[in-house]
Amino acid sequence: MAAAISGAGRCRLSKVGAGRRPPPARVRVAVRLRPFVDGTAGENDTPCVRGLDSCSLEIANWRNHQETLKYQFDAFYGERSSQQDIYAGSVQPILRHLLEGQNASVLAYGPTGAGKTHTMLGSPEQPGVIPRALMDLLQLTREEGAEGRPWALSVTMSYLEIYQEKVLDLLEPSSGDLVIREDCRGNILIPGLTQKPITSFADFERHFLPASRNRTVGATRLNQRSSRSHAVLLVKVDQRERLAPFRQREGKLYLIDLAGSEDNRRTGNKGLRLKESGAINTSLFVLGKVVDALNQGLPRVPYRDSKLTRLLQDSLGGSAHSILIANIAPERRFYLDTVSALNFAARSKEVINRPFTNESLQLPVLAPVKLSQKELLGPSEAKRARGPEEEETESPELPIAPASASQKLSPLQKLSSMDPAMLERLLSLDRLLGSQGSQGTPLLSTPKRERMVLMKTVEEKDLEIERLKMKQKELEAKVLAQEAADPKEKENYSTTMLRPLARRTVTVAKPLKKAVVMPLQLIQEQAASPNAKIHILKKKGRKRKLESLDASQPEKAEDGWELQISPELLAHGRQKILDLLNEGSARDLRSLQRIGQKKAQLIVGWRELHGPFSQVEDLERVEGISGKQMESFLKANILGLAAGQGCGPS
């Protein structure tokens, strides 16, 4: 196989500059027409597909046999095209993107028996896309990763199959069903998938050939070795820059051999083969839905509806340079399958990918720095750690030599409780920045005076905390000693401490001043007669219980107001009311307060039946007037009538 590949037809690949960002790339589509299979072509059997040029073909229209359907693609390879033509014309140009840190993928699509596996694998005499691509890629990495070049390259390979919606590792078949994940940057990955490092084509054959025999195949009416699963070969190229800024790049190459769609009426599948055919057709149907969603610009692309489309997320609408090789058959009995494959290829060439460079930066690993105990401690701690003999031997007159850039201490060095590994990394970074001189500013160093002030402040705070802790311990010990010496004092102390605080007594407001109410006529009479009495409103004490903790305190009275009238004035008012009740009409009675139309008529009626009232209190005998109403009536009318404000009989 290696001898057949190492021909003059393999062109030399060159690495493109990494600084140029590639524009969005369309999925490139190539169509390959396989020749007639031996024994299937009859004398009158003519192909249903005919190539027009290197990019277009035509096929008979099943609706009108006098017309043909024309298709235009990026490349068309006829029956006489070789494996080298297909590889050099469509696959080899995308390998250069791997050295730029970009992804690439090659998919073989078509119905069962159309020659997909032959295109991808080939034979020892005619190697396919996979062995040719690996041969050129390994040769290219050896040249670009040689000594003296700025990049160091390494290549790893993984091989898997998707069988009945299960992801199986062909390099390690016992690993079971694997899961497909997506990292934070949107890259598709499979945790637990075996990766084998390869440095030569012999290493590749040593891993790939045994794994290929683990792939599931079966016999049908159309193909004796029909692929029953989708096979994916993943080749990863890692690049590490040898000099600053120590960039890293990662490019992945997907080489995919899809299982062909099957018509169970012609394949005769039954039992397990029928179940396998259903899983294959379902995944290919979802693949068509993904292509349609990408072409229509739908907000949701159904990548997750199938394991195949989930794995091809980078290849279709993702970040990979993709090549789709559609394999078709010339026989008329494959006409419907051929038309379906051409329609899928025509839709796929409209899909737009957006490849980008997978590049990251990594800081160089610093050598671990071993520090002494004195370097880990601060200046004050180091001074306390030294004994008195060492302090006496030190000469204060000797000048202190300035510390070098690599020996500058930072405030972080005082944190001796920090993780030693983290402390070493910080100190190493401090020394590295200090060694740069004017080119870099040391981030972890401060001026000596500020550092000393800060450390002194921290030490004073620590001493104050220790002093307070010692004082608290002394007080606690003293209290415990007193309790142990005299238990009675403990009880007195507890009762004193538990006695509730006395509540504040409520203070009574000062009594209000007396208000004098004098009608105008009385003021005139008092002015005329100096011996006349003044009728006033006096206060009446009203008891109010005060809230206090001590129940033995006497109750205090709260001042209120009470109407007090002289007896002469009271008798005069009562006489006027009595005259009005005996001689007044209903209209005159309504002039009294609390007497309405109804009560006035009741009073007049009672007077006609029983005669005149002998006293004012006889109003209680009138039906409809109660004792409470009588009391309010007197209070409301006596003062006004006595002062001359009431109405007399008219």
Buried (B, 14 or more C-beta within 10 A) or exposed (E): BEEBBEEEBBEEBEBEEBEEEBEEBBBBBBBBBBBBBEEEBEEEEEBBBBBEEEBEBBBBEEEEEEEBBEBEBBBBBBEEBEBBBBBBBBBBBBBBBBBBBBBBBBBBBBBBBBBBBBBBBBEEEEBBBBBBBBBBBBBBBEBBBEEEEEBBBBBBBBBBBBBBEEBBBBBBEEBEEBEBEEEEEEBBEBEEBBEBEBEBBEBBBEBBEEBBEBBBBBEBEBBEEBBBBBBBBBBBBBBBBEEEEBBBBBBBBBBBBBBBBBBBEBBEBEEEBEEBBBBBBBBBEBBBBBBBBBBEEEEEBBBEBBBBBBBBBBBBBBBBBBBBBBBBBBBBEBBEBBBBBBEBBBBBBBBEBEBEBBBEEEEEEEEEBEEEEEBBBBBBBEEEEEEEEEEEEEEEEEEEEEEEBEEBBBBBBBBEEBEEEEBBBBBBBBBBBBEEEEEEEBEBBBEEEEBEEEBEEBBEEEEEEEEEEEEEEEEEEEEEEEEEEEEEEBEEBEEEEEEEEEEEEEEEEEEEEEEEEBBEEBEEEBEEEEEEEEBBBEBEEEEEEEEEEEEEEEEEEBBEEEEEBBEEBBEBBBEBBBBBBBEBEBEBBBBBEBBEEEBBEBBBEBBEEEEEBEEBEBBEEBEEBEEEBBEEBBEEBBBBBBBBEBBEEE
